[in-house]
């Protein structure tokens, strides 16, 4: 790798780290906010709406009690999330984490999320969650790519999944360069993603081929 490529990679990685750190910090601050910890919808909702409006890279902010029922959202209707994989994992492990890329039920597009257990002293009250739009990463990658000259910048998460790439199809189909697969959302005749009984988007995996070069 030439020095220019190394410099570009370093700059992109620093921008991504700054993006994730900022989103994580906002989520952490809200998860311990006394007003949020009231678990009262009327108190939580205006705070979530205002935060999402100030930070356009936040697709959705939402809070659920230990029973999985949502008490607050920045938009949309409250719903039971007790069967979602992230709710089960956070309740079992009771620690904060940033998810791998997955399909958002709200948009049908890949996203990543931050999940924070919420405590009052030692009592677990619920889970605070933030869905992150990957548009910022996509715009960053496009800025540092020169496709006419065959120069591509792209971002792969720790699982090998493409989260930003000049070829948008690789994002939409969650290309995985570790497993050499892509994950395709199954859609109905109207082009709307199908949802399973647990509320997740139905997907299927297909193999991808890459050249020896």
Phi, psi and omega in degrees: 000128181285166183299325179295318178294320178297319179296320179295315179299318180296318181295317178297314182296323178294321178294320179294317179299319179296319179298310182291321179298318180296315179295320180295318182296318178298315181297317180297317180297318180290327182293342179245006179294126182304325179292320177296322183288354174293337183060027178257123184304315182296334178274318184289317189304310180299325179294315180294317180298317182293320180294316179296324179292326181282337185234087187297345177281353175270113181288317184201139172244137183205151185230138176226145177285180182292348176271356179093351180280130182288142176248343181204147176213150176284340175197158178087178183269145176295145183208165178279123180242022186294340181263355181291144184302321183290327178292314179299315181296315182293321179294324180286315185270333179051049174215154181286150175200157172259127185286164167286173179292139177206169181279128177282130177293329182291318186250341185075010181243158179297145175210176172228154185225156175245133181235132182231124170292142183249130183235145163246107191057247182256002183270125176284119182264328184168201184229129174262136183224147177224123174270130182258131172287140179265008180301321182299314180297322180295316179294326178295317181295318179297325179295326184257022176240146176229082188295330179298329179257014177072025179254116183242133168251141177206162183239131177239136180279181185294345178265000181092005184272135178287125178248346175206132184197144177303331176271101187299336179300324181294334176280311183300329183254014175047057177303135179238111183274356173274318181266349184057049178225166169229148182251120185249130176289130177280128185240157177276186184296335180273358180087011180268134180300138177282146181241137180276182183296334180273000178092003179269158179283132180286128181229165173219147182261142176229151179284149173239153179246137173235149183286157177299329178296000000 
